[in-house]
Amino acid sequence: MSFGQSMRIAVVAALMTAPLSAHAQSLKLEGKDKPIDVTADQGFELQQDNKRMIAHGNAKAVQGDVTVTSDDLTADYREKADGGNEVYRVFANGNVTMKSGTETATGDSAVYDFDKGVLVMEGKIVTLINPEGTVTAKRALQYWSNERVAVAEGSAVAVDNQKRKLYGDKLIAFFRDDPNADTKKGAKKTSSVAMPQGQGDITLLQGFGNVRMETEKEIVRGDRGIYNIDTGIATIDGSVKITQNNSELGGGFAVVNVKGGTSRMFPSAKQAGMPGVHEDARVSALLAPTPKPDANTAPTTASGAAASPAQDKGKK
């Protein structure tokens, strides 16, 4: 269940961290690494008193291979000590699409706060698609860059390229520490909306509320769930049910080895010797019998072919 990239929101609204200038129907903002071009069909509005710039009508911002389009783009800026301006917050409103070389995210609106290092995309349906999978939510996708945590809220679903799925009212993804980050004591964190790059960035997934994990062989349901990407072990607790074909196991705590293809049910996390809610629930099993052949189905020969009426008659 490799969600290492499926939760990777490398949709860089990191877009704007710098001096502001407008000319004709195009606005260019100089980012830390590359210049950012902003264009709009209906021009720009500069509110100097509010220190705000708005691009109206089919607005587009481009930096490198990252493109953000929306009905309107708004940038809030402030004065710097040297007399220049810097953008500290960006809004995209209406039919928002963020694309990079491999990812596409869509929603109704998005905001990025540079001071807090937080990107929030909202909408009736918010979607992130990349080669490794898809994440959808009916409320919001968030990325907290300083904490290296992503959150999908509202009937959230994560699907990897093996068609394995994790559902929950809320899904939380925890990322590995950035090896390039300054770990010195007192070092100031830098804000960047770009999510971690490459395979295996996510180390842990948590699900809350109506959690359901679907693999090729079974469906596991519960109130809460934790999936360790590195070990391939998922734990589900709270009114747990494991369904495989027509059989079902019930209990308080389940351990699912996604890589090994095995599942174990326990009365509680304590009984499993693992952390979790220690509320016992009786383990039960409903084992469905193998369906009997239909009486109307023609008998088969040793080779597997259906026997002819003549063959049946000859056996009588």
Stockholm file with secondary structure:
# STOCKHOLM 1.0

chainA/1-316         MSFGQSMRIAVVAALMTAPLSAHAQSLKLEGKDKPIDVTADQGFELQQDNKRMIAHGNAKAVQGDVTVTSDDLTADYREKADGGNEVYRVFANGNVTMKSGTETATGDSAVYDFDKGVLVMEGKIVTLINPEGTVTAKRALQYWSNERVAVAEGSAVAVDNQKRKLYGDKLIAFFRDDPNADTKKGAKKTSSVAMPQGQGDITLLQGFGNVRMETEKEIVRGDRGIYNIDTGIATIDGSVKITQNNSELGGGFAVVNVKGGTSRMFPSAKQAGMPGVHEDARVSALLAPTPKPDANTAPTTASGAAASPAQDKGKK
#=GR chainA/1-316 SS CCCTTTTCCCCCCTTCCSCCCEETTEEEEECSSSEEEEECTTCEEEETTTTEEEEEEEEEEEETTEEEEEEEEEEEEEECTTSCEEEEEEEEEEEEEEECSSCEEEEEEEEEETTTTEEEEESSSEEEEETTEEEEESSEEEEETTTTEEEEEEEEEEEETTCCEEEEEEEEEEECCCTTSCCSTTCCCCCCCCCCCSTTCEEEEEEEEEEEEECSSCEEEEEEEEEETTTTEEEEEEEEEEEETTEEEEEEEEEEETTTTEEEEESSHHHHTSSSCCCCCCCEEECCCCCCCCTTSCCBCTTSCBCCHHHHHHHC
#=GC SS_cons         CCCTTTTCCCCCCTTCCSCCCEETTEEEEECSSSEEEEECTTCEEEETTTTEEEEEEEEEEEETTEEEEEEEEEEEEEECTTSCEEEEEEEEEEEEEEECSSCEEEEEEEEEETTTTEEEEESSSEEEEETTEEEEESSEEEEETTTTEEEEEEEEEEEETTCCEEEEEEEEEEECCCTTSCCSTTCCCCCCCCCCCSTTCEEEEEEEEEEEEECSSCEEEEEEEEEETTTTEEEEEEEEEEEETTEEEEEEEEEEETTTTEEEEESSHHHHTSSSCCCCCCCEEECCCCCCCCTTSCCBCTTSCBCCHHHHHHHC
//
